[in-house]
């Protein structure tokens, strides 16, 4: 048995532009991933989520979400550069090879919603139902022919492959325009279809086939093992189901792929509704609803009695479709992101929760691990996950408003496994004691994190007086058998 752990291997600021002086190493991400592959595997990372690797509209400064040419992974001189922000195609393939050699799978961040930076404009009539300028002829940037690339695909895009845009030549950007004869796609909430750029029309069979062909190429030729799907709430749900099935069952990829959707809904009900709308068991989603609980924990006002029921990860039938996380490139940016505050306090408590849990795929954020100096503490938690976090799980009867405990009973398949996890938001500096059934009788326990130095001996029924420090910095303990 081996617990799976995902790492988001990038963050927003990492580039060769304004922030390069602050983050010099990450400017050549592909080389850095290759260099650190062995270190990350040793720590317990089993999956690496990489950013969109294709050429973006902003060239070398594009984080990847301003997608221009899906087939250019840093190989062709386009948008003023051959390499992307992260390196060249050869460097990317070398990084993937090194990660694979260490047993780490690679998930690609796929932007399936839009394109930006067209090569040429077209005159297009807007639909009578267009929110703005209905029925008028306008000039829009919708022709993509990629003159700098001469292989992989000869598909050229024009306005018929898109539903609409928010930019009109000579008028500017900021209003929404629907092209003649078009309808917004069938998203979970139909009004969510448009997000940015020129919006893919997934009712067009040419668009669907092009995107399937590209996905299969990434899997079979580049070595991708799964996908993080950007902004899925804005993408046609029928196409999403079709695309996932196509890659898994029609690409002859000879592996079980994983698909993780960024369905940014902050309630479990909305996330479940989206999963049910796509109706594909291969799709997981990020647990934004659990992160809301971590916002309350950050501020010291979470009622920890109910933490065991918060989030998709704790909903029957959906626990293992949840990808849990603390922060990402959208919630933690130096220049701010969507008005959302990062989890700046009690972050170790949040990581302890997701890494010790029986269900869900937990995510470690590169910025936390390397930039914020959390590597030492996270390495302890990752090691505890790798070595001890196995077997059935139990919520404890001792959970109260400020302190939460959780037990893994251990598995016969993993010698010495099992643990008692405790986190607290209390900050009075004392030691909190809780009498907990560890499910391991007559056993001497120690705190693997090192935050509490005492040992705990359980009785013949498995009960012991387990402890956690009531401080923001050390209010997290993982007790394991000595």
C-alpha positions as CSV (number, residue, x, y, z in Angstrom):
1,X,0.0,0.0,0.0
2,X,1.2,3.5,-0.8
3,X,-0.7,6.7,-0.1
4,X,-1.0,9.1,-3.0
5,X,0.0,12.7,-2.6
6,X,-0.3,15.5,-5.2
7,X,2.0,18.5,-5.4
8,X,1.1,21.6,-7.3
9,X,4.5,22.3,-8.7
10,X,4.2,26.0,-9.6
11,X,2.6,29.2,-8.5
12,X,1.5,32.5,-10.2
13,X,4.6,34.7,-9.7
14,X,7.2,32.3,-11.0
15,X,8.5,33.8,-14.2
16,X,11.3,35.6,-16.0
17,X,9.6,39.0,-15.7
18,X,8.7,41.2,-12.8
19,X,9.0,38.5,-10.1
20,X,12.2,36.7,-11.4
21,X,14.4,38.6,-8.9
22,X,12.3,37.1,-6.0
23,X,12.0,33.6,-7.4
24,X,15.1,33.0,-9.5
25,X,15.3,29.2,-9.4
26,X,11.7,28.6,-10.6
27,X,12.2,30.6,-13.7
28,X,13.4,27.4,-15.4
29,X,10.8,25.1,-13.9
30,X,11.2,22.1,-16.1
31,X,14.9,21.8,-15.2
32,X,14.1,22.4,-11.5
33,X,11.6,19.6,-11.5
34,X,14.1,17.2,-13.1
35,X,16.7,18.2,-10.5
36,X,14.3,17.7,-7.5
37,X,12.5,14.6,-8.7
38,X,14.4,12.3,-6.4
39,X,14.1,14.6,-3.4
40,X,10.3,14.9,-3.9
41,X,9.8,11.2,-4.4
42,X,11.7,10.6,-1.2
43,X,9.5,13.0,0.6
44,X,6.4,11.1,-0.5
45,X,5.1,13.1,-3.5
46,X,3.6,10.6,-6.0
47,X,1.9,13.0,-8.4
48,X,3.2,16.3,-9.9
49,X,0.7,18.8,-11.2
50,X,2.5,21.0,-13.8
51,X,1.2,24.3,-15.2
52,X,-0.2,24.6,-18.8
53,X,3.0,23.9,-20.8
54,X,1.7,25.3,-24.1
55,X,2.5,28.7,-25.6
56,X,0.5,31.5,-24.2
57,X,-0.5,34.8,-25.6
58,X,2.0,36.7,-23.4
59,X,4.8,34.5,-24.6
60,X,7.6,34.0,-22.1
61,X,5.7,35.8,-19.3
62,X,2.5,33.8,-19.7
63,X,1.6,31.6,-16.7
64,X,-0.2,29.4,-19.2
65,X,-3.8,30.3,-18.9
66,X,-3.8,32.8,-21.8
67,X,-3.6,29.8,-24.1
68,X,-2.5,30.5,-27.7
69,X,-1.2,27.3,-29.3
70,X,-2.0,24.1,-27.6
71,X,0.6,22.1,-29.7
72,X,3.6,24.4,-29.0
73,X,5.2,23.2,-25.8
74,X,8.2,25.5,-26.1
75,X,9.4,24.3,-29.5
76,X,8.5,27.0,-32.0
77,X,9.2,30.7,-32.3
78,X,5.8,32.2,-31.6
79,X,4.7,35.2,-29.5
80,X,8.3,36.4,-29.5
81,X,9.8,33.3,-27.9
82,X,10.6,29.7,-28.5
83,X,10.6,28.5,-24.9
84,X,7.6,29.1,-22.6
85,X,7.8,30.7,-19.2
86,X,8.9,27.3,-17.8
87,X,11.4,26.2,-20.5
88,X,11.6,24.3,-23.7
89,X,9.7,21.2,-24.9
90,X,13.0,19.1,-24.6
91,X,13.4,20.3,-21.0
92,X,9.7,19.4,-20.3
93,X,10.1,15.9,-21.7
94,X,13.3,15.4,-19.7
95,X,11.6,16.5,-16.5
96,X,8.7,14.1,-17.1
97,X,11.2,11.3,-17.7
98,X,13.0,12.1,-14.4
99,X,9.7,12.3,-12.5
100,X,8.6,9.0,-14.0
101,X,11.9,7.3,-13.0
102,X,11.1,8.3,-9.4
103,X,7.6,6.8,-9.6
104,X,5.9,10.3,-9.8
105,X,3.0,10.7,-12.2
106,X,2.6,14.0,-14.1
107,X,-0.7,15.8,-14.4
108,X,-1.1,18.5,-17.1
109,X,-3.1,21.7,-16.4
110,X,-5.4,21.7,-19.4
111,X,-7.1,25.0,-20.5
112,X,-10.2,23.7,-22.4
113,X,-12.3,26.9,-22.1
114,X,-10.8,29.5,-24.4
115,X,-7.9,30.8,-26.5
116,X,-6.2,34.2,-26.7
117,X,-3.9,36.1,-29.0
118,X,-5.3,35.3,-32.4
119,X,-3.2,35.8,-35.5
120,X,-5.8,37.8,-37.5
121,X,-9.2,39.4,-37.3
122,X,-12.4,38.5,-39.0
123,X,-15.6,40.5,-39.6
124,X,-18.4,38.6,-37.9
125,X,-22.1,39.3,-37.5
126,X,-23.3,39.1,-33.9
127,X,-26.4,37.1,-33.0
128,X,-29.7,38.8,-32.5
129,X,-29.5,37.5,-28.9
130,X,-26.1,38.9,-28.3
131,X,-26.0,40.8,-25.0
132,X,-24.3,43.7,-26.8
133,X,-24.6,45.1,-30.3
134,X,-27.1,42.4,-31.5
135,X,-27.2,41.9,-35.2
136,X,-24.3,44.2,-36.0
137,X,-21.1,43.3,-37.9
138,X,-17.9,43.7,-35.9
139,X,-14.2,42.9,-36.2
140,X,-12.9,40.3,-33.8
141,X,-9.6,38.4,-33.2
142,X,-10.7,34.8,-34.0
143,X,-8.3,33.5,-36.7
144,X,-5.5,31.2,-35.5
145,X,-3.2,29.6,-38.0
146,X,0.1,29.3,-36.1
147,X,2.5,30.2,-38.9
148,X,5.5,29.5,-36.6
149,X,4.6,25.8,-36.2
150,X,4.8,23.3,-39.0
151,X,3.8,19.9,-37.4
152,X,1.5,18.0,-35.1
153,X,-1.7,19.6,-36.4
154,X,-2.7,21.7,-39.4
155,X,-6.0,22.7,-37.9
156,X,-6.8,26.4,-38.3
157,X,-9.3,28.1,-36.1
158,X,-11.8,30.8,-37.1
159,X,-14.9,32.4,-35.6
160,X,-17.1,29.4,-36.3
161,X,-15.2,27.4,-33.7
162,X,-16.1,29.9,-31.0
163,X,-19.3,31.1,-29.3
164,X,-18.3,34.6,-28.5
165,X,-15.8,37.0,-27.0
166,X,-15.5,40.1,-24.8
167,X,-13.3,42.1,-27.1
168,X,-14.2,44.0,-30.3
169,X,-11.5,45.6,-32.5
170,X,-11.9,49.4,-32.4
171,X,-14.3,49.2,-29.4
172,X,-12.3,47.5,-26.7
173,X,-12.9,44.8,-24.1
174,X,-15.2,44.3,-21.2
175,X,-18.6,43.6,-22.7
176,X,-20.0,40.2,-23.9
177,X,-20.7,39.4,-27.5
178,X,-22.4,36.3,-29.0
179,X,-21.6,35.3,-32.6
180,X,-24.4,34.8,-35.2
181,X,-26.1,31.4,-34.9
182,X,-24.4,30.5,-31.7
183,X,-25.7,29.5,-28.3
184,X,-23.8,29.3,-25.0
185,X,-22.8,25.7,-24.2
186,X,-24.5,23.5,-21.7
187,X,-22.6,24.3,-18.6
188,X,-23.9,23.2,-15.1
189,X,-25.1,26.8,-14.7
190,X,-25.8,27.8,-18.3
191,X,-24.9,31.5,-17.7
192,X,-21.4,30.4,-16.7
193,X,-20.2,29.5,-20.2
194,X,-18.3,32.6,-21.0
195,X,-15.1,33.3,-18.9
196,X,-12.5,35.0,-21.1
197,X,-10.8,35.1,-24.5
198,X,-12.6,33.5,-27.4
199,X,-14.9,30.8,-26.0
200,X,-14.8,27.3,-27.5
201,X,-18.0,26.2,-29.2
202,X,-18.3,22.5,-28.1
203,X,-21.4,22.1,-30.2
204,X,-19.0,22.2,-33.2
205,X,-17.7,18.7,-33.9
206,X,-14.5,20.0,-35.3
207,X,-13.7,21.6,-32.0
208,X,-14.5,18.4,-30.1
209,X,-12.3,16.3,-32.3
210,X,-9.4,18.7,-32.2
211,X,-9.4,18.8,-28.4
212,X,-9.6,15.0,-28.2
213,X,-6.7,14.6,-30.6
214,X,-4.6,17.0,-28.6
215,X,-5.4,15.2,-25.3
216,X,-4.4,11.9,-26.7
217,X,-1.1,13.4,-28.0
218,X,-0.2,14.6,-24.5
219,X,-0.9,11.2,-23.1
220,X,0.7,9.0,-25.7
221,X,3.6,11.2,-27.0
222,X,4.4,13.5,-24.1
223,X,3.9,11.1,-21.2
224,X,1.1,12.8,-19.3
225,X,-0.7,10.6,-16.7
226,X,-3.7,12.8,-15.9
227,X,-5.1,16.3,-16.1
228,X,-6.1,19.2,-13.9
229,X,-9.0,20.8,-15.8
230,X,-9.0,24.5,-15.6
231,X,-12.3,26.4,-15.0
232,X,-14.6,23.4,-15.7
233,X,-17.7,25.1,-14.5
234,X,-17.5,27.2,-17.7
235,X,-17.1,24.2,-20.0
236,X,-19.9,22.2,-21.7
237,X,-20.7,19.3,-19.3
238,X,-21.5,16.9,-22.2
239,X,-18.2,17.6,-23.9
240,X,-16.4,17.2,-20.5
241,X,-17.9,13.7,-20.2
242,X,-17.1,12.9,-23.8
243,X,-13.5,14.2,-23.6
244,X,-12.7,12.2,-20.4
245,X,-14.1,9.0,-21.9
246,X,-12.3,9.5,-25.2
247,X,-8.9,9.9,-23.5
248,X,-9.3,7.0,-21.2
249,X,-10.9,4.5,-23.5
250,X,-10.1,5.6,-27.1
251,X,-6.5,6.8,-26.9
252,X,-4.9,3.3,-26.3
253,X,-3.0,4.9,-23.5
254,X,-2.6,1.7,-21.5
255,X,-2.9,3.4,-18.1
256,X,-5.6,4.6,-15.8
257,X,-5.8,8.4,-16.2
258,X,-7.0,10.8,-13.5
259,X,-9.0,13.9,-14.2
260,X,-9.3,16.7,-11.6
261,X,-11.8,19.5,-12.3
262,X,-11.5,23.0,-10.9
263,X,-15.2,23.4,-10.2
264,X,-15.0,26.5,-8.1
265,X,-18.1,26.1,-6.0
266,X,-17.9,26.7,-2.3
267,X,-20.7,24.4,-1.1
268,X,-20.6,20.6,-1.1
269,X,-24.1,20.7,-2.7
270,X,-22.9,22.7,-5.7
271,X,-19.8,20.5,-6.2
272,X,-21.9,17.3,-6.0
273,X,-24.4,18.9,-8.4
274,X,-21.6,19.6,-10.9
275,X,-20.2,16.0,-10.6
276,X,-23.7,14.6,-11.1
277,X,-24.2,16.8,-14.2
278,X,-21.0,15.6,-15.8
279,X,-21.9,12.0,-14.7
280,X,-18.4,10.5,-15.1
281,X,-16.8,8.5,-12.3
282,X,-13.3,9.3,-13.6
283,X,-13.7,12.9,-12.6
284,X,-12.6,14.3,-9.3
285,X,-12.9,17.9,-8.1
286,X,-10.9,20.2,-5.8
287,X,-12.6,20.5,-2.4
288,X,-13.3,24.3,-2.3
289,X,-15.9,23.6,0.4
290,X,-13.4,22.2,2.8
291,X,-11.1,25.1,2.1
292,X,-13.8,27.4,3.5
293,X,-13.5,25.5,6.8
294,X,-9.8,26.2,6.7
295,X,-10.5,29.9,6.3
296,X,-12.5,29.7,9.5
297,X,-9.7,27.8,11.1
298,X,-7.2,30.5,10.0
299,X,-9.3,33.1,11.8
300,X,-9.7,31.0,14.9
301,X,-13.5,30.7,14.7
302,X,-14.1,27.2,13.3
303,X,-16.2,24.9,15.4
304,X,-14.0,21.8,15.3
305,X,-16.7,19.6,16.6
306,X,-18.1,19.4,13.1
307,X,-14.8,19.5,11.0
308,X,-15.2,15.7,10.4
309,X,-18.3,16.5,8.3
310,X,-17.1,19.5,6.4
311,X,-16.2,19.4,2.7
312,X,-16.8,17.0,-0.2
313,X,-14.2,14.7,1.3
314,X,-16.7,13.8,4.1
315,X,-19.8,13.3,1.9
316,X,-20.8,9.6,1.5
317,X,-20.2,8.4,-2.1
318,X,-17.9,11.3,-2.9
319,X,-15.1,11.1,-0.4
320,X,-12.6,9.7,-2.9
321,X,-13.6,12.2,-5.6
322,X,-12.3,15.0,-3.5
323,X,-8.9,16.6,-4.0
324,X,-8.1,18.5,-0.8
325,X,-5.9,21.5,-0.7
326,X,-5.0,24.5,1.4
327,X,-3.9,27.2,-1.1
328,X,-3.0,27.3,-4.8
329,X,-2.0,29.8,-7.5
330,X,-5.3,31.5,-7.4
331,X,-5.7,31.9,-3.6
332,X,-2.1,32.9,-2.9
333,X,-0.5,35.5,-5.2
334,X,1.9,38.3,-4.3
335,X,-0.3,40.7,-6.3
336,X,-3.5,39.3,-4.9
337,X,-6.0,36.9,-6.4
338,X,-9.7,37.2,-6.7
339,X,-9.9,39.0,-3.4
340,X,-9.3,35.7,-1.6
341,X,-7.0,35.7,1.5
342,X,-4.5,32.8,1.7
343,X,-4.5,30.5,4.7
344,X,-1.8,32.5,6.5
345,X,-2.4,31.1,10.0
346,X,-2.8,27.5,11.3
347,X,-1.7,26.2,8.0
348,X,0.1,23.2,9.5
349,X,-3.1,22.3,11.3
350,X,-4.9,22.3,7.9
351,X,-2.2,20.2,6.3
352,X,-2.2,17.7,9.2
353,X,-5.9,17.3,8.6
354,X,-5.8,16.5,4.9
355,X,-2.6,14.4,4.9
356,X,-3.7,12.1,7.7
357,X,-7.3,11.6,6.4
358,X,-8.5,8.3,5.0
359,X,-10.3,9.8,2.1
360,X,-9.4,12.3,-0.6
361,X,-6.3,13.1,-2.6
362,X,-4.3,15.8,-0.6
363,X,-2.3,18.5,-2.3
364,X,0.9,20.2,-1.2
365,X,1.5,23.6,-2.6
366,X,5.0,24.3,-4.0
367,X,5.0,27.8,-2.6
368,X,4.3,26.5,0.9
369,X,6.9,23.8,0.6
370,X,9.8,25.7,-0.9
371,X,9.1,29.5,-0.7
372,X,7.5,29.9,2.7
373,X,9.9,27.6,4.6
374,X,7.4,24.9,5.5
375,X,9.5,22.1,4.0
376,X,10.8,20.7,7.3
377,X,7.3,20.5,8.9
378,X,5.6,19.3,5.8
379,X,8.3,16.6,5.4
380,X,7.3,15.2,8.8
381,X,3.7,15.2,7.8
382,X,4.4,13.6,4.5
383,X,6.5,10.9,6.2
384,X,3.7,10.3,8.6
385,X,1.3,9.9,5.8
386,X,3.6,7.6,3.9
387,X,4.4,5.4,6.9
388,X,1.4,5.5,9.3
389,X,-1.8,6.9,7.7
390,X,-3.5,3.6,6.9
391,X,-6.5,1.6,8.1
392,X,-10.0,2.5,9.1
393,X,-10.6,6.0,10.5
394,X,-12.6,7.2,13.5
395,X,-13.8,10.5,14.7
396,X,-13.2,10.8,18.4
397,X,-15.8,11.6,21.1
398,X,-13.5,14.2,22.6
399,X,-13.7,16.7,19.8
400,X,-14.7,20.1,21.1
401,X,-15.0,23.7,19.7
402,X,-11.2,24.3,19.7
403,X,-9.6,20.8,19.4
404,X,-10.1,18.1,16.9
405,X,-8.8,14.5,17.0
406,X,-8.9,11.7,14.5
407,X,-7.7,8.1,14.6
408,X,-6.4,5.7,11.9
409,X,-6.5,2.2,13.2
410,X,-3.6,0.8,11.1
411,X,-3.5,-1.9,8.5
412,X,-1.9,-5.4,8.7
413,X,-0.5,-4.7,5.2
414,X,1.6,-1.9,6.5
415,X,3.6,-2.9,9.6
416,X,3.5,-0.3,12.4
417,X,0.8,1.8,10.8
418,X,-1.9,3.6,12.6
419,X,-2.0,7.0,14.3
420,X,-3.8,9.5,16.5
421,X,-3.9,13.0,14.9
422,X,-4.7,16.1,16.9
423,X,-5.0,19.8,15.9
424,X,-6.2,22.8,17.8
425,X,-7.0,26.5,17.2
426,X,-6.5,27.3,20.9
427,X,-3.5,29.6,21.6
428,X,-3.2,29.9,25.4
429,X,0.2,28.2,25.4
430,X,-0.8,25.2,27.5
431,X,-1.0,21.5,26.8
432,X,-4.4,20.0,25.8
433,X,-5.1,16.5,27.0
434,X,-7.7,14.2,25.5
435,X,-8.5,10.6,26.4
436,X,-8.7,8.9,23.1
437,X,-9.2,5.3,21.9
438,X,-6.2,4.7,19.6
439,X,-7.4,1.2,18.6
440,X,-4.0,0.0,19.6
441,X,-3.9,-1.4,23.2
442,X,-0.8,-1.6,25.4
443,X,1.2,0.6,23.0
444,X,3.7,3.3,23.6
445,X,3.1,6.3,21.4
446,X,5.3,9.4,20.5
447,X,4.5,12.6,18.6
448,X,6.1,12.1,15.2
449,X,6.0,15.9,14.6
450,X,8.2,16.5,17.7
451,X,5.9,19.2,18.9
452,X,5.1,17.3,22.2
453,X,8.1,15.5,23.8
454,X,6.3,13.2,26.2
455,X,5.3,9.6,25.5
456,X,1.8,8.2,25.8
457,X,1.0,4.6,26.9
458,X,-2.4,3.1,26.1
459,X,-4.2,0.7,28.3
460,X,-5.5,-2.7,27.5
461,X,-8.5,-1.2,25.7
462,X,-6.4,1.2,23.6
463,X,-7.1,4.4,25.5
464,X,-4.5,6.9,26.3
465,X,-4.1,10.6,27.3
466,X,-3.0,12.2,24.1
467,X,-1.8,15.7,23.9
468,X,-1.4,18.7,21.6
469,X,0.2,22.2,22.3
470,X,-2.3,25.1,22.5
471,X,-0.2,27.3,20.2
472,X,-0.7,28.5,16.7
473,X,2.8,27.4,15.6
474,X,2.8,23.9,17.2
475,X,-0.9,23.1,17.6
476,X,-0.6,19.9,15.5
477,X,0.5,16.4,16.6
478,X,0.6,13.0,15.0
479,X,1.0,10.2,17.5
480,X,2.4,6.9,16.3
481,X,3.6,3.7,17.9
482,X,7.2,3.8,19.1
